[in-house]
Amino acid sequence: VQLQASGGGLVQAGESLRLSCVASGIIFSVYDMRWYRQAPGKQRELVAVITSGGRTNYADSMAGRFTISRDDAKSTVYLQMTSLKPEDTAAYYCYAERFSHRYWGQGTLVTVSS
């Protein structure tokens, strides 16, 4: 199983980025997918969830700015981030879960300058 995240980079405050995470080795469509992030010196936190049925949920601080989506045909989950703030600087990780099957991807680094 592999979750390959990409799309991170250096942006200025107020700009946007779209992260992608391509899954292989799993039946992607039956998995709930999440994005987490971890800022330097802080604990990993949940950013957004999208269920296998397409329901979404967001952490309060990201609601309205971030959008999670999925393309089951491409085995890919996305995180569209807008109005980025310096405090959004973190490594972003994708995560797949179905019952006891849980998998992490490697992080993609997002740096937002002020």
Buried (B, 14 or more C-beta within 10 A) or exposed (E): EEBBBBBBEEBEEEBEBEBBBBBEEBEBEEBBBBBBBBBEEEEBEBBBBBBBEEEBEBBEEBEEBBBBBBEBEEBBBBBBBEEBEEEBBBBBBBBBBBEEEEBBBEBBEBBBEE
